[in-house]
Amino acid sequence: MFLKGSRYEQARNFDPAGDGSRFPGVRPREIGPATGVVEHLVKSGDRLDLLARHYYNDDRLWWRIADANPEFIHAGQMLAEDQVGQVLLIPRGKE
């Protein structure tokens, strides 16, 4: 279903009723605690792709920042105006 090496490669199919019926999606993959992190103070105008470009030199790795901050259900909540001045965890380096 997913490309080899995808971070969702091992995700299980979503079965909300528990009866074997399939939902066209997968369960979220397990995300462990982030280790080796730096802290980023959220500023007005921050964007996840720009933060990923700054910290990893690759704007496609924005999801690593989202994974390191699981208290936010949606990635966009991390950089909302009411979060200015809060700290985000940024995992060091690429995996």
SEKOLKE-784431 format. One record per residue: residue in one letter; x, y, z of N, C-alpha, C, O, CB in turn. Coordinates in Angstrom, 2 decimals, always signed. Glycine has a CB too. Example, Ala and Ser with C-alpha at 12.3 -4.5 7.8 and 13.67 -1.06 7.14 Angstrom:
% residues 2
   residuo       nxx       nyy       nzz      caxx      cayy      cazz       cxx       cyy       czz       oxx       oyy       ozz      cbxx      cbyy      cbzz
         A    +13.19     -5.69     +7.80    +12.30     -4.50     +7.80    +13.20     -3.30     +7.80    +14.24     -3.32     +8.46    +11.31     -4.47     +9.05
         S    +12.85     -2.25     +7.08    +13.67     -1.06     +7.14    +12.90     +0.03     +7.87    +13.41     +1.14     +8.04    +14.08     -0.60     +5.72
This chain:
% residues 95
   residuo       nxx       nyy       nzz      caxx      cayy      cazz       cxx       cyy       czz       oxx       oyy       ozz      cbxx      cbyy      cbzz
         M     +0.82     -1.19     +0.00     +0.00     +0.00     +0.00     +0.87     +1.26     +0.00     +0.55     +2.23     -0.69     -0.93     +0.00     +1.20
         F     +1.96     +1.24     +0.77     +2.85     +2.39     +0.83     +4.19     +2.03     +0.23     +4.54     +0.85     +0.13     +3.03     +2.88     +2.29
         L     +4.93     +3.02     -0.18     +6.24     +2.79     -0.75     +7.19     +2.19     +0.29     +7.07     +2.47     +1.48     +6.82     +4.09     -1.29
         K     +8.11     +1.37     -0.17     +9.10     +0.79     +0.72     +9.90     +1.92     +1.36    +10.36     +2.84     +0.68    +10.04     -0.19     -0.05
         G    +10.04     +1.85     +2.66    +10.76     +2.89     +3.38     +9.88     +4.03     +3.88    +10.36     +4.90     +4.61    +11.82     +3.45     +2.51
         S     +8.60     +4.03     +3.51     +7.68     +5.06     +3.99     +7.53     +4.94     +5.50     +7.57     +3.83     +6.04     +6.29     +4.94     +3.29
         R     +7.36     +6.06     +6.18     +7.18     +5.99     +7.63     +5.85     +5.34     +8.00     +5.62     +5.05     +9.18     +7.26     +7.39     +8.23
         Y     +4.97     +5.10     +7.05     +3.71     +4.41     +7.28     +3.72     +2.97     +6.76     +2.68     +2.31     +6.76     +2.58     +5.19     +6.63
         E     +4.86     +2.49     +6.33     +4.96     +1.16     +5.73     +4.40     +0.06     +6.65     +3.78     -0.88     +6.16     +6.41     +0.86     +5.39
         Q     +4.62     +0.17     +7.94     +4.18     -0.87     +8.88     +2.84     -0.55     +9.55     +2.41     -1.29    +10.44     +5.24     -1.06     +9.94
         A     +2.18     +0.53     +9.16     +0.90     +0.90     +9.77     -0.17     -0.13     +9.42     -0.22     -0.62     +8.29     +0.45     +2.31     +9.31
         R     -1.02     -0.45    +10.39     -2.09     -1.43    +10.18     -3.32     -0.74     +9.58     -3.50     +0.46     +9.73     -2.46     -2.13    +11.52
         N     -4.16     -1.53     +8.90     -5.42     -1.00     +8.38     -6.32     -0.59     +9.53     -6.27     -1.18    +10.61     -6.14     -2.04     +7.48
         F     -7.13     +0.41     +9.31     -8.05     +0.92    +10.31     -9.32     +0.09    +10.27     -9.95     -0.04     +9.23     -8.35     +2.43    +10.08
         D     -9.70     -0.48    +11.41    -10.89     -1.31    +11.53    -11.70     -0.80    +12.73    -11.64     -1.40    +13.80    -10.51     -2.83    +11.70
         P    -12.46     +0.30    +12.55    -13.12     +0.93    +13.69    -14.16     +0.05    +14.38    -14.35     +0.19    +15.59    -13.77     +2.18    +13.25
         A    -14.83     -0.83    +13.66    -15.87     -1.66    +14.25    -15.29     -2.93    +14.87    -15.95     -3.60    +15.67    -16.91     -2.02    +13.21
         G    -14.05     -3.27    +14.50    -13.43     -4.47    +15.03    -13.99     -5.75    +14.44    -13.76     -6.83    +14.97    -13.57     -4.51    +16.50
         D    -14.72     -5.64    +13.33    -15.35     -6.81    +12.73    -14.71     -7.21    +11.40    -15.27     -8.02    +10.66    -16.81     -6.56    +12.52
         G    -13.56     -6.66    +11.11    -12.88     -7.01     +9.86    -13.27     -6.13     +8.68    -12.64     -6.22     +7.62    -13.15     -8.42     +9.51
         S    -14.30     -5.29     +8.84    -14.63     -4.37     +7.76    -13.50     -3.34     +7.64    -12.88     -2.98     +8.65    -16.02     -3.67     +8.01
         R    -13.24     -2.88     +6.48    -12.10     -2.00     +6.27    -12.55     -0.58     +6.00    -13.53     -0.32     +5.30    -11.25     -2.50     +5.12
         F    -11.81     +0.32     +6.57    -11.96     +1.76     +6.33    -10.83     +2.14     +5.39     -9.71     +1.64     +5.56    -11.92     +2.61     +7.68
         P    -11.06     +3.00     +4.40     -9.99     +3.33     +3.45     -8.91     +4.22     +4.08     -8.74     +5.38     +3.69    -10.58     +4.02     +2.22
         G     -8.21     +3.69     +5.04     -7.14     +4.42     +5.71     -6.37     +3.48     +6.61     -6.62     +2.27     +6.63     -7.70     +5.60     +6.50
         V     -5.46     +4.03     +7.36     -4.66     +3.22     +8.26     -4.67     +3.83     +9.66     -4.96     +5.01     +9.84     -3.21     +3.09     +7.75
         R     -4.36     +3.00    +10.62     -4.18     +3.49    +11.99     -2.92     +4.34    +12.01     -1.99     +4.11    +11.23     -4.10     +2.32    +13.03
         P     -2.89     +5.32    +12.90     -1.65     +6.09    +13.02     -0.50     +5.19    +13.44     -0.69     +4.23    +14.19     -1.83     +7.24    +14.04
         R     +0.67     +5.49    +12.97     +1.83     +4.72    +13.38     +2.24     +5.15    +14.78     +1.95     +6.27    +15.20     +3.00     +4.90    +12.39
         E     +2.90     +4.27    +15.49     +3.38     +4.58    +16.83     +4.51     +5.60    +16.73     +5.42     +5.47    +15.91     +3.86     +3.30    +17.56
         I     +4.45     +6.62    +17.57     +5.48     +7.65    +17.60     +6.07     +7.67    +19.00     +5.37     +7.99    +19.97     +4.91     +9.06    +17.19
         G     +7.33     +7.32    +19.12     +8.00     +7.35    +20.41     +8.41     +8.76    +20.78     +8.29     +9.68    +19.96     +9.21     +6.43    +20.40
         P     +8.88     +8.94    +21.99     +9.31    +10.29    +22.41    +10.53    +10.74    +21.61    +11.40     +9.95    +21.25     +9.64    +10.30    +23.92
         A    +10.57    +12.02    +21.32    +11.68    +12.58    +20.56    +12.91    +12.65    +21.46    +12.83    +13.07    +22.61    +11.33    +13.99    +20.01
         T    +14.05    +12.24    +20.93    +15.30    +12.33    +21.67    +16.27    +13.20    +20.88    +16.16    +13.33    +19.66    +15.91    +10.91    +21.92
         G    +17.20    +13.80    +21.58    +18.16    +14.66    +20.91    +17.48    +15.83    +20.25    +17.55    +15.98    +19.03    +18.96    +13.88    +19.90
         V    +16.82    +16.66    +21.04    +16.05    +17.76    +20.47    +16.69    +19.11    +20.79    +17.46    +19.25    +21.74    +14.63    +17.72    +20.99
         V    +16.35    +20.09    +19.97    +16.63    +21.49    +20.27    +15.29    +22.16    +20.45    +14.27    +21.66    +19.97    +17.49    +22.18    +19.13
         E    +15.28    +23.27    +21.13    +14.03    +23.99    +21.36    +13.94    +25.18    +20.42    +14.93    +25.89    +20.21    +13.91    +24.44    +22.83
         H    +12.77    +25.39    +19.87    +12.51    +26.53    +18.97    +11.41    +27.37    +19.59    +10.34    +26.85    +19.92    +12.11    +26.04    +17.52
         L    +11.65    +28.65    +19.77    +10.66    +29.58    +20.28     +9.80    +30.05    +19.11    +10.30    +30.66    +18.17    +11.33    +30.78    +21.01
         V     +8.50    +29.77    +19.17     +7.59    +30.10    +18.07     +7.48    +31.61    +17.91     +7.24    +32.34    +18.87     +6.20    +29.47    +18.30
         K     +7.65    +32.05    +16.65     +7.52    +33.47    +16.30     +6.37    +33.63    +15.32     +6.02    +32.68    +14.61     +8.85    +34.03    +15.70
         S     +5.79    +34.79    +15.27     +4.73    +35.07    +14.32     +5.28    +34.87    +12.90     +6.36    +35.35    +12.58     +4.19    +36.52    +14.50
         G     +4.53    +34.17    +12.07     +4.95    +33.94    +10.70     +5.73    +32.65    +10.49     +6.04    +32.31     +9.35     +5.76    +35.08    +10.23
         D     +6.06    +31.92    +11.56     +6.75    +30.64    +11.41     +5.87    +29.69    +10.60     +4.65    +29.70    +10.71     +7.09    +30.02    +12.79
         R     +6.53    +28.85     +9.79     +5.85    +27.80     +9.03     +6.65    +26.52     +9.17     +7.88    +26.56     +9.25     +5.69    +28.20     +7.51
         L     +5.96    +25.39     +9.22     +6.66    +24.12     +9.42     +7.64    +23.82     +8.30     +8.74    +23.33     +8.56     +5.66    +23.00     +9.53
         D     +7.27    +24.10     +7.06     +8.19    +23.82     +5.97     +9.45    +24.68     +6.07    +10.54    +24.22     +5.76     +7.50    +24.05     +4.63
         L     +9.30    +25.93     +6.51    +10.46    +26.80     +6.66    +11.33    +26.39     +7.85    +12.56    +26.49     +7.79    +10.01    +28.26     +6.83
         L    +10.69    +25.92     +8.91    +11.47    +25.41    +10.04    +12.25    +24.16     +9.63    +13.42    +24.01    +10.00    +10.55    +25.10    +11.24
         A    +11.61    +23.27     +8.88    +12.30    +22.07     +8.40    +13.46    +22.45     +7.47    +14.52    +21.83     +7.53    +11.32    +21.14     +7.67
         R    +13.26    +23.44     +6.65    +14.35    +23.90     +5.76    +15.50    +24.43     +6.61    +16.67    +24.15     +6.32    +13.83    +25.02     +4.78
         H    +15.19    +25.19     +7.65    +16.22    +25.77     +8.51    +16.99    +24.70     +9.28    +18.22    +24.70     +9.29    +15.60    +26.76     +9.50
         Y    +16.28    +23.78     +9.91    +16.93    +22.80    +10.78    +17.47    +21.58    +10.04    +18.45    +20.98    +10.49    +15.96    +22.34    +11.82
         Y    +16.86    +21.19     +8.92    +17.26    +19.97     +8.21    +17.72    +20.22     +6.78    +18.17    +19.29     +6.11    +16.13    +19.00     +8.20
         N    +17.61    +21.46     +6.31    +17.91    +21.79     +4.92    +17.03    +20.98     +3.96    +17.44    +20.66     +2.85    +19.39    +21.53     +4.63
         D    +15.82    +20.66     +4.40    +14.86    +19.89     +3.59    +13.45    +20.22     +4.07    +13.04    +19.75     +5.13    +15.15    +18.34     +3.66
         D    +12.72    +21.01     +3.31    +11.39    +21.44     +3.76    +10.37    +20.31     +3.80     +9.29    +20.49     +4.37    +10.88    +22.53     +2.85
         R    +10.68    +19.16     +3.22     +9.75    +18.03     +3.24     +9.76    +17.27     +4.57     +8.92    +16.40     +4.79    +10.08    +17.07     +2.12
         L    +10.69    +17.59     +5.45    +10.80    +16.89     +6.73    +10.03    +17.58     +7.85    +10.32    +17.37     +9.03    +12.25    +16.76     +7.12
         W     +9.06    +18.40     +7.49     +8.24    +19.10     +8.49     +7.55    +18.12     +9.44     +7.29    +18.46    +10.59     +7.20    +19.97     +7.80
         W     +7.24    +16.92     +8.96     +6.54    +15.92     +9.76     +7.36    +15.48    +10.97     +6.79    +15.06    +11.97     +6.20    +14.72     +8.90
         R     +8.69    +15.57    +10.90     +9.53    +15.21    +12.06     +9.26    +16.17    +13.22     +9.25    +15.76    +14.38    +11.04    +15.24    +11.67
         I     +9.05    +17.43    +12.89     +8.74    +18.42    +13.92     +7.36    +18.12    +14.51     +7.16    +18.19    +15.72     +8.79    +19.87    +13.34
         A     +6.41    +17.79    +13.64     +5.07    +17.45    +14.11     +5.10    +16.21    +15.01     +4.44    +16.18    +16.05     +4.13    +17.20    +12.91
         D     +5.87    +15.19    +14.64     +5.97    +13.98    +15.45     +6.58    +14.25    +16.82     +6.21    +13.60    +17.79     +6.79    +12.94    +14.73
         A     +7.49    +15.19    +16.90     +8.18    +15.49    +18.16     +7.29    +16.28    +19.13     +7.65    +16.44    +20.30     +9.46    +16.26    +17.89
         N     +6.17    +16.77    +18.66     +5.26    +17.59    +19.47     +3.85    +16.99    +19.44     +2.93    +17.62    +18.92     +5.25    +19.06    +18.96
         P     +3.68    +15.77    +19.98     +2.41    +15.05    +19.84     +1.24    +15.67    +20.61     +0.10    +15.24    +20.42     +2.58    +13.65    +20.29
         E     +1.49    +16.65    +21.45     +0.38    +17.28    +22.16     -0.52    +18.08    +21.22     -1.63    +18.47    +21.60     +0.91    +18.18    +23.26
         F     -0.05    +18.33    +20.01     -0.85    +19.04    +19.00     -1.48    +18.00    +18.07     -0.76    +17.21    +17.45     +0.02    +20.06    +18.19
         I     -2.80    +18.01    +17.96     -3.49    +17.04    +17.12     -3.25    +17.34    +15.65     -3.04    +16.42    +14.86     -4.99    +17.05    +17.43
         H     -3.27    +18.61    +15.28     -3.02    +19.02    +13.90     -1.74    +19.84    +13.85     -1.52    +20.71    +14.70     -4.23    +19.83    +13.33
         A     -0.92    +19.57    +12.87     +0.38    +20.24    +12.78     +0.23    +21.76    +12.73     +1.06    +22.48    +13.29     +1.14    +19.75    +11.55
         G     -0.81    +22.25    +12.08     -1.00    +23.70    +11.96     -1.22    +24.39    +13.30     -0.98    +25.59    +13.42     -2.16    +23.98    +11.07
         Q     -1.67    +23.66    +14.30     -1.90    +24.25    +15.62     -0.59    +24.70    +16.28     -0.60    +25.60    +17.11     -2.62    +23.26    +16.53
         M     +0.52    +24.07    +15.92     +1.81    +24.37    +16.55     +2.24    +25.81    +16.33     +2.93    +26.39    +17.16     +2.87    +23.44    +16.04
         L     +1.85    +26.37    +15.21     +2.33    +27.69    +14.83     +1.23    +28.74    +14.79     +1.42    +29.82    +14.23     +3.00    +27.63    +13.49
         A     +0.09    +28.43    +15.38     -1.01    +29.39    +15.44     -0.59    +30.61    +16.25     +0.32    +30.52    +17.08     -2.28    +28.74    +16.04
         E     -1.24    +31.72    +16.02     -0.87    +32.98    +16.70     -0.91    +32.84    +18.22     -0.14    +33.49    +18.92     -1.81    +34.11    +16.27
         D     -1.80    +32.00    +18.75     -1.85    +31.84    +20.20     -0.68    +31.02    +20.75     -0.54    +30.88    +21.96     -3.16    +31.19    +20.60
         Q     +0.15    +30.48    +19.87     +1.33    +29.71    +20.29     +2.62    +30.54    +20.25     +3.68    +30.05    +20.66     +1.48    +28.49    +19.41
         V     +2.54    +31.79    +19.77     +3.73    +32.64    +19.72     +4.31    +32.75    +21.13     +3.61    +33.03    +22.09     +3.38    +34.07    +19.15
         G     +5.62    +32.51    +21.21     +6.31    +32.54    +22.50     +6.43    +31.18    +23.16     +7.16    +31.03    +24.14     +5.62    +33.47    +23.41
         Q     +5.71    +30.16    +22.64     +5.80    +28.80    +23.18     +7.01    +28.09    +22.56     +7.54    +28.53    +21.54     +4.49    +28.01    +22.89
         V     +7.42    +27.01    +23.16     +8.58    +26.25    +22.69     +8.13    +25.00    +21.95     +7.26    +24.26    +22.42     +9.49    +25.86    +23.87
         L     +8.71    +24.77    +20.76     +8.53    +23.53    +20.01     +9.80    +22.71    +20.13    +10.90    +23.27    +20.17     +8.17    +23.80    +18.52
         L     +9.66    +21.40    +20.17    +10.82    +20.52    +20.15    +11.16    +20.19    +18.70    +10.29    +19.84    +17.90    +10.54    +19.22    +20.96
         I    +12.44    +20.32    +18.38    +12.92    +20.03    +17.03    +13.95    +18.90    +17.14    +15.02    +19.11    +17.71    +13.55    +21.31    +16.34
         P    +13.64    +17.69    +16.62    +14.62    +16.60    +16.66    +15.87    +16.99    +15.87    +15.77    +17.62    +14.81    +14.02    +15.28    +16.11
         R    +17.01    +16.62    +16.37    +18.26    +16.95    +15.69    +18.49    +16.05    +14.50    +18.19    +14.85    +14.56    +19.44    +16.85    +16.64
         G    +19.01    +16.61    +13.43    +19.44    +15.85    +12.26    +18.36    +15.05    +11.59    +17.22    +14.97    +12.04    +20.52    +14.95    +12.65
         K    +18.77    +14.44    +10.47    +17.87    +13.57     +9.70    +17.99    +12.15    +10.23    +19.02    +11.76    +10.77    +18.19    +13.61     +8.18
         E    +16.90    +11.38    +10.06    +16.93     +9.96    +10.43    +17.52     +9.18     +9.28    +17.65     +7.96     +9.37    +15.52     +9.43    +10.78
